[in-house]
Amino acid sequence: MKVFTLGTAGGPLLRADPGNAHRRGIATAVVIKDRTYLIDCGHGVGLGLAEAGLSPRSLTAILITHQHSDHVIDLNSIMVLGGLAFRGMPDARVPVIGPGNRVELPLVQGEGAEPAVIFPQSPTPGTSEMVNLLLRAHATDLNDRRRDSGASDISQIFSGVDISIPKETEFHPNTQNHPEMVPFEVYSDDLVRVTATLVQHRPIAPAFAYRIDSDYGSVVISGDTAPSENLVRLAAGCDLLLHEAIDLEAVARSYPDASPTELEASMGHHRRAHTTAEDAGLMARQAGAQNLALHHLVPAGSPPEVWQQAKNKFQGPLHIPKDGDWFSIADGTVTHYERK
């Protein structure tokens, strides 16, 4: 079982910030034998797969933690460009599994008039509709390549699957977005079992963390979340916990022109929806995780000592992987290999 940290930065990356230059958008690949299970599709994920030596043809399932753009922005390129690698494989199927339609819009934060709804005919599409819309946008290209050179029908290979949240959780995107719950299965095959739980990334909901178990070991990907008891439950005894981390002081400094009210509004979101390195260490300790790795680093250019604060709460091995690093998991042993 190998885990590739294809991209380790969080948040929008198309900005003048040299600290982000060495890190791509968030994306993780779990590889078992000849199969690749891809979690999130941040900016540059296709290049990350190529550099790791992973062909799109090995894609077996794609898991989306939540629908913020930094987690799905390159899903389009994985399907439309990566789909060209499926030539001669008309029966290939790659489910794209993720949040369903939340139905209700998020509550408006702060004071002032309610803004006009963007695309009111479908303002909160889930994963199934999102995949369909992305592929439909490229119908000209897909039809041209199919008719001109016999490309596979990518619209049949990739299909979105909305996760059905167990009704007993009484989930509601605005009033009950992070109910206490037992992890539940969202995917399985003869090599892996994938379970999920709701995490706290207010106001976006649902937001999921995933656990992938195999005969070789287990890895948990937190997605974006504030400290979460659900995550602790999901990650219990796992071999490797990949958890997001934010440097709140550095983020505050990134709003030099904000008024005190604007700054507090922005920082309030970050405190409610993300986890410091120290608190990520606490989550790992409470879960009994064997190893902790921090990714989705915000801002990506913060100095290493910021992320080392996880050691204040977690005494096990701590890893701060770079893009292209990978982990081997076998028989309870986790080995971190740095990209050459």
C-alpha positions as CSV (number, residue, x, y, z in Angstrom):
1,M,0.0,0.0,0.0
2,K,1.5,3.3,-1.1
3,V,0.3,6.8,-0.4
4,F,1.5,9.6,-2.7
5,T,1.1,13.2,-1.6
6,L,0.6,14.6,-5.1
7,G,-0.2,18.1,-3.9
8,T,0.1,19.5,-0.4
9,A,-1.1,23.1,-0.5
10,G,-4.5,24.3,0.6
11,G,-6.6,27.2,-0.7
12,P,-6.5,29.1,-3.9
13,L,-3.0,29.1,-5.4
14,L,-3.3,31.5,-8.4
15,R,-1.8,34.5,-6.6
16,A,1.5,36.2,-6.2
17,D,2.8,34.2,-3.3
18,P,6.3,32.7,-3.8
19,G,5.7,30.6,-0.7
20,N,3.3,28.4,-2.7
21,A,5.7,27.9,-5.7
22,H,6.9,24.5,-4.4
23,R,3.5,23.0,-3.6
24,R,0.6,22.0,-5.8
25,G,-3.1,21.9,-4.9
26,I,-4.3,19.3,-2.6
27,A,-4.5,15.7,-4.0
28,T,-3.6,12.3,-2.6
29,A,-3.2,8.9,-4.3
30,V,-3.5,5.6,-2.5
31,V,-2.1,2.8,-4.7
32,I,-2.5,-0.9,-4.2
33,K,-1.1,-3.2,-6.8
34,D,-2.1,-1.7,-10.2
35,R,-5.0,0.4,-8.8
36,T,-5.0,4.1,-7.9
37,Y,-7.6,5.6,-5.6
38,L,-7.4,9.4,-5.9
39,I,-8.6,11.6,-3.1
40,D,-9.3,15.2,-4.3
41,C,-8.2,16.9,-7.5
42,G,-6.4,20.1,-6.6
43,H,-4.5,22.3,-9.1
44,G,-1.8,20.3,-10.8
45,V,-3.0,16.8,-9.9
46,G,-2.5,15.5,-13.4
47,L,1.2,16.6,-13.4
48,G,1.5,15.0,-9.9
49,L,0.2,11.7,-11.2
50,A,2.6,11.7,-14.1
51,E,5.6,12.5,-12.0
52,A,4.6,9.7,-9.6
53,G,4.5,7.3,-12.6
54,L,0.8,6.7,-12.2
55,S,-1.2,6.3,-15.4
56,P,-4.7,7.6,-15.6
57,R,-5.6,4.0,-16.7
58,S,-4.9,2.9,-13.2
59,L,-7.6,5.1,-11.7
60,T,-10.2,2.9,-10.0
61,A,-12.1,5.5,-7.9
62,I,-12.0,9.2,-7.2
63,L,-13.1,10.5,-3.8
64,I,-14.0,14.1,-3.3
65,T,-13.9,15.4,0.3
66,H,-16.0,18.5,-0.4
67,Q,-16.7,20.9,-3.3
68,H,-14.5,23.8,-2.5
69,S,-12.7,24.7,-5.7
70,D,-9.2,24.0,-4.5
71,H,-10.3,20.3,-4.0
72,V,-12.0,19.8,-7.4
73,I,-10.6,22.4,-9.8
74,D,-8.6,19.8,-11.8
75,L,-11.2,17.0,-11.7
76,N,-12.1,18.3,-15.2
77,S,-8.6,17.7,-16.5
78,I,-8.3,14.3,-14.9
79,M,-11.5,13.2,-16.7
80,V,-11.2,15.0,-20.0
81,L,-7.4,14.8,-20.6
82,G,-6.7,11.7,-18.5
83,G,-9.7,10.0,-20.1
84,L,-7.8,9.9,-23.4
85,A,-5.6,7.2,-21.8
86,F,-8.6,4.9,-21.8
87,R,-8.6,4.3,-25.5
88,G,-9.3,0.7,-26.2
89,M,-11.0,0.3,-22.7
90,P,-14.6,1.0,-23.4
91,D,-15.7,-1.0,-20.4
92,A,-13.6,0.9,-17.9
93,R,-15.6,2.6,-15.1
94,V,-14.3,5.2,-12.7
95,P,-16.8,6.4,-10.1
96,V,-16.3,9.9,-8.8
97,I,-17.7,9.7,-5.3
98,G,-18.5,12.8,-3.2
99,P,-21.0,15.0,-1.5
100,G,-24.6,15.1,-2.8
101,N,-26.7,18.2,-3.4
102,R,-27.1,20.1,-0.1
103,V,-30.5,21.5,-1.4
104,E,-30.4,24.5,0.9
105,L,-28.1,27.4,0.3
106,P,-25.6,28.4,3.1
107,L,-26.8,31.0,5.5
108,V,-25.7,34.5,4.8
109,Q,-22.9,35.6,7.1
110,G,-22.7,39.1,8.6
111,E,-25.1,42.0,8.0
112,G,-26.5,43.4,4.8
113,A,-28.9,42.3,2.1
114,E,-28.9,38.7,0.9
115,P,-26.9,38.5,-2.3
116,A,-28.4,37.3,-5.6
117,V,-28.2,33.5,-6.0
118,I,-25.7,32.4,-8.7
119,F,-27.3,29.9,-11.1
120,P,-30.6,29.8,-9.2
121,Q,-31.9,26.9,-11.4
122,S,-29.4,24.7,-9.6
123,P,-27.4,26.6,-7.0
124,T,-25.9,23.6,-5.0
125,P,-25.2,20.7,-7.4
126,G,-23.8,17.6,-5.9
127,T,-21.0,15.4,-7.2
128,S,-23.2,13.5,-9.7
129,E,-24.5,16.7,-11.3
130,M,-21.0,18.4,-11.2
131,V,-19.4,15.6,-13.1
132,N,-22.1,15.6,-15.7
133,L,-21.9,19.4,-16.1
134,L,-18.1,19.3,-16.5
135,L,-18.2,16.6,-19.2
136,R,-21.1,18.4,-21.0
137,A,-19.0,21.5,-21.2
138,H,-16.5,19.6,-23.3
139,A,-19.0,17.8,-25.5
140,T,-17.5,19.5,-28.6
141,D,-14.1,18.0,-27.9
142,L,-15.4,14.6,-26.7
143,N,-17.5,14.1,-29.9
144,D,-14.7,15.3,-32.2
145,R,-12.2,12.9,-30.8
146,R,-14.7,10.0,-30.7
147,R,-15.6,10.5,-34.3
148,D,-12.2,11.5,-35.7
149,S,-9.9,9.0,-33.9
150,G,-12.1,6.5,-32.0
151,A,-11.6,7.8,-28.5
152,S,-13.5,6.1,-25.7
153,D,-16.8,7.6,-24.5
154,I,-15.5,9.4,-21.5
155,S,-19.0,10.2,-20.4
156,Q,-19.5,6.5,-19.7
157,I,-16.2,5.9,-18.0
158,F,-16.5,8.7,-15.4
159,S,-19.7,9.0,-13.5
160,G,-20.5,11.0,-10.4
161,V,-21.9,9.2,-7.3
162,D,-23.6,11.2,-4.5
163,I,-22.9,9.9,-1.1
164,S,-26.1,9.1,0.8
165,I,-25.7,10.1,4.4
166,P,-27.4,7.7,6.9
167,K,-30.8,9.2,7.8
168,E,-30.2,8.4,11.5
169,T,-27.5,11.1,11.7
170,E,-30.2,13.8,11.1
171,F,-27.7,15.7,9.0
172,H,-28.8,19.2,7.9
173,P,-26.3,21.5,6.0
174,N,-27.1,24.6,8.0
175,T,-28.3,23.5,11.4
176,Q,-26.7,20.0,11.9
177,N,-23.8,19.8,9.5
178,H,-21.5,17.9,11.9
179,P,-23.6,15.5,13.9
180,E,-22.0,12.8,16.0
181,M,-22.0,9.6,13.9
182,V,-20.5,6.2,13.2
183,P,-18.3,5.9,10.1
184,F,-20.1,4.3,7.2
185,E,-19.0,2.6,4.0
186,V,-19.0,4.5,0.7
187,Y,-17.0,2.2,-1.6
188,S,-15.4,-1.2,-1.6
189,D,-13.8,-3.7,-3.9
190,D,-11.7,-6.8,-3.5
191,L,-8.7,-4.7,-2.4
192,V,-10.1,-1.8,-0.3
193,R,-12.9,-0.7,2.0
194,V,-13.5,3.0,2.1
195,T,-15.5,4.5,5.0
196,A,-16.4,8.1,5.6
197,T,-17.6,10.5,8.2
198,L,-18.9,14.1,8.3
199,V,-16.3,16.7,9.4
200,Q,-16.7,20.3,10.4
201,H,-15.9,22.7,7.5
202,R,-18.7,25.2,8.1
203,P,-20.4,26.7,6.1
204,I,-19.8,24.1,3.3
205,A,-21.6,20.9,3.9
206,P,-21.5,18.0,3.6
207,A,-17.7,17.7,4.0
208,F,-16.2,14.3,4.4
209,A,-13.1,12.6,5.8
210,Y,-12.2,9.2,4.3
211,R,-10.5,6.0,5.6
212,I,-9.1,3.4,3.3
213,D,-8.4,0.0,4.7
214,S,-6.6,-2.8,2.9
215,D,-4.8,-6.0,3.8
216,Y,-1.6,-3.9,4.1
217,G,-2.8,-1.2,6.4
218,S,-4.9,1.9,6.7
219,V,-4.8,5.6,5.8
220,V,-7.1,8.4,6.8
221,I,-7.5,11.7,4.9
222,S,-9.1,14.4,7.0
223,G,-10.3,16.7,4.3
224,D,-10.8,20.3,5.5
225,T,-12.0,20.4,9.0
226,A,-11.9,22.0,12.4
227,P,-11.1,19.6,15.3
228,S,-13.6,16.8,15.0
229,E,-14.7,14.0,17.2
230,N,-16.1,12.2,14.2
231,L,-12.6,12.3,12.6
232,V,-11.1,10.9,15.8
233,R,-13.6,8.0,15.6
234,L,-12.8,7.4,11.9
235,A,-9.1,7.4,12.4
236,A,-9.0,5.1,15.5
237,G,-5.8,3.1,15.4
238,C,-4.9,3.9,11.7
239,D,-1.4,3.5,10.4
240,L,-1.3,7.0,8.8
241,L,-3.4,10.1,9.4
242,L,-3.1,12.8,6.8
243,H,-4.5,15.9,8.4
244,E,-4.9,19.5,7.2
245,A,-3.1,22.3,9.0
246,I,-3.4,26.1,9.1
247,D,-1.0,28.8,10.3
248,L,-3.5,31.3,11.7
249,E,-1.0,34.0,12.5
250,A,0.4,34.0,8.9
251,V,-3.1,34.0,7.5
252,A,-4.0,37.0,9.5
253,R,-1.0,38.8,8.2
254,S,-2.2,38.1,4.6
255,Y,-5.0,40.6,5.0
256,P,-3.0,43.9,5.5
257,D,-5.7,46.1,4.1
258,A,-8.7,44.6,5.8
259,S,-10.6,46.6,8.4
260,P,-10.9,45.1,11.9
261,T,-14.4,44.0,11.1
262,E,-13.4,42.4,7.8
263,L,-10.4,40.7,9.4
264,E,-12.4,39.2,12.2
265,A,-15.0,37.9,9.7
266,S,-12.3,36.2,7.7
267,M,-10.4,34.9,10.6
268,G,-13.6,33.7,12.2
269,H,-14.1,31.4,9.2
270,H,-10.6,30.0,9.4
271,R,-10.9,29.3,13.1
272,R,-14.3,27.6,12.6
273,A,-13.3,25.5,9.6
274,H,-9.7,24.5,9.9
275,T,-7.2,23.0,12.4
276,T,-3.8,24.3,13.7
277,A,-0.8,22.0,13.6
278,E,-1.0,21.6,17.4
279,D,-4.6,20.6,17.3
280,A,-4.0,18.2,14.4
281,G,-1.5,16.6,16.8
282,L,-4.2,16.3,19.4
283,M,-6.6,14.7,17.0
284,A,-3.9,12.1,16.1
285,R,-3.1,11.4,19.7
286,Q,-6.8,11.0,20.6
287,A,-7.3,8.6,17.6
288,G,-4.3,6.5,18.5
289,A,-2.9,7.1,15.0
290,Q,0.5,5.4,14.5
291,N,1.8,8.2,12.2
292,L,0.7,11.8,11.5
293,A,1.4,13.7,8.3
294,L,0.3,17.3,7.7
295,H,-0.8,18.5,4.3
296,H,-3.3,21.0,2.9
297,L,-0.9,23.5,4.4
298,V,-2.2,27.1,4.6
299,P,-0.2,29.1,3.8
300,A,2.0,26.6,2.1
301,G,5.1,28.8,2.6
302,S,5.0,29.0,6.4
303,P,8.3,27.9,8.0
304,P,8.7,24.2,9.2
305,E,8.7,25.1,12.9
306,V,5.0,26.1,12.6
307,W,4.1,22.6,11.5
308,Q,6.4,21.0,14.1
309,Q,4.0,22.4,16.8
310,A,2.0,19.2,16.2
311,K,4.6,17.5,18.4
312,N,3.3,19.5,21.4
313,K,0.4,17.0,21.4
314,F,1.5,14.0,19.4
315,Q,4.5,11.9,20.4
316,G,4.5,9.6,17.4
317,P,6.3,10.0,14.1
318,L,5.4,13.4,12.5
319,H,5.8,13.9,8.7
320,I,5.6,17.1,6.7
321,P,5.6,15.7,3.2
322,K,6.4,17.6,0.0
323,D,4.7,17.2,-3.3
324,G,5.7,13.9,-4.8
325,D,6.7,12.3,-1.5
326,W,5.2,8.9,-0.8
327,F,4.6,6.5,2.1
328,S,4.8,2.7,2.1
329,I,2.4,0.9,4.5
330,A,2.9,-2.8,5.3
331,D,2.4,-4.9,8.3
332,G,2.1,-1.9,10.7
333,T,5.2,-0.2,9.4
334,V,5.0,3.2,7.7
335,T,8.0,4.4,5.7
336,H,8.3,8.0,4.3
337,Y,10.2,8.3,1.0
338,E,11.1,11.8,-0.1
339,R,10.7,12.7,-3.8
340,K,14.1,12.6,-5.5
